[in-house]
């Protein structure tokens, strides 16, 4: 039986049209070659960060880059998501009881185990070996808890490139004056006194900037606006439901309705809009998307803003 080519496996894994590979090659090859060139000069593991709002395709892009870097350039790559470092349901319940009930829902800064994220990067950068392997955390979103460590992937060789993707990766905290007024109904009704959003903002200041500073190369998939997030997140939910229907799952999973998705994405509106407004100028590669996630423009801010 002939083994399916690696990129065909990638297409199947993400339920993509085969044309994705053509468009991805057109748009992302320059960034990929830039990563390869930087990595060859780097004395340490090279870390790439990918930012994109929910449903923008950042997980797919991370896997695409990782697949090409490993198969075409013989680089050892570890792909991680900031989502892999969410606190457990119990830990978030503790935060909800101690600080604010909205922290029970995973997603915003303050609901990630940043110490674990930094420790994982430390171990990968130090160099994994068969005698001293590194476990890559994985989070089960349907169980709303991390997978057992026995199910975490194992890395047992030195890593050349780490790809870390996340919806809020790189975002800077807001000014205090910008936190005064609620941005949507969720904040108006359930964060009347601004305790939740102030805590999230403080977490960005204290715990996330050190992680962001470790990233060597920044890529952003820039949505046209926050309005696209509901539709894209709903597509994700429908795709996962289709995957379950096509596979033999012992345990049936539950999925969000359109109304539930809208309520869920409201948690991310403030920071998503902060990302869209402030992050592009900090990135090395910005891919501007339309409402259908087609790339309509590529910007290279760090090069374009450099003095001549």
LINTAUR-V194131 format. One record per backbone hydrogen bond with DSSP energy under -0.5 kcal/mol. NH is the residue of the N-H (numbers start at 1). CO is the residue of the C=O. Records with the same first field share a line. If there is no record, write none. Layout:
NH = CO ; CO
//
This chain:
9 = 5
10 = 6
11 = 7
12 = 8
13 = 9
14 = 10
15 = 12
16 = 11
20 = 17
21 = 18
22 = 18
23 = 19
24 = 20
25 = 21
26 = 22
27 = 23
28 = 24
29 = 25
32 = 28
33 = 29
34 = 30
35 = 31
36 = 32
37 = 33
38 = 34
39 = 35
40 = 36
41 = 37 ; 38
42 = 38
46 = 160
48 = 46 ; 162
49 = 217
50 = 164
51 = 219
52 = 166
53 = 221
56 = 53
61 = 57
62 = 58
63 = 59
64 = 60
65 = 61
66 = 62
67 = 63
68 = 64
69 = 65
70 = 66
71 = 67
72 = 68
73 = 68 ; 69
75 = 69
77 = 75
78 = 161
80 = 78 ; 163
82 = 165
84 = 81
85 = 82
86 = 83
87 = 111
92 = 88
93 = 89
94 = 90
95 = 91
96 = 92
97 = 93
98 = 94
99 = 95
100 = 95
103 = 100
104 = 101
105 = 102
106 = 104
111 = 108
113 = 85
114 = 112
117 = 113
118 = 114
119 = 115
120 = 116
121 = 117
122 = 118
123 = 119
124 = 120
125 = 121
126 = 122
127 = 123
129 = 132
132 = 129
134 = 155
136 = 153
137 = 135
140 = 145
141 = 139
144 = 140
145 = 140
147 = 138
151 = 148
152 = 149
153 = 136
155 = 134
156 = 154
159 = 124
160 = 76
161 = 76
162 = 46
163 = 78
164 = 48 ; 162
165 = 80 ; 163
166 = 50
169 = 166
171 = 168
178 = 175
179 = 176
180 = 177
188 = 184
189 = 185
190 = 186
191 = 187
194 = 191
198 = 194
199 = 195
200 = 196
201 = 197
202 = 198
203 = 199
204 = 200
205 = 201
206 = 202
207 = 203
208 = 203 ; 204
209 = 204
212 = 208
213 = 209
214 = 211
215 = 212
216 = 47
217 = 47
219 = 49
220 = 285
221 = 51
222 = 220 ; 287
223 = 221
228 = 225
229 = 226
230 = 226
231 = 227
232 = 228
233 = 229
234 = 230
235 = 231
236 = 232
237 = 233
238 = 234
239 = 235
240 = 236
241 = 237
242 = 238
243 = 239
244 = 240
245 = 241
246 = 242
247 = 243 ; 244
249 = 247
252 = 250
261 = 257
262 = 258
263 = 259
264 = 260
265 = 261
266 = 262
267 = 263 ; 264
268 = 265
269 = 265 ; 266
272 = 268
273 = 269
274 = 270
275 = 271
276 = 272
277 = 273
278 = 274
279 = 275
280 = 275
282 = 279
283 = 279 ; 280
284 = 218
285 = 218
286 = 299
287 = 220
288 = 286 ; 297
289 = 222
290 = 294
293 = 290
296 = 288 ; 294
297 = 288
299 = 286
302 = 283
303 = 300
304 = 300
305 = 301
306 = 303
//
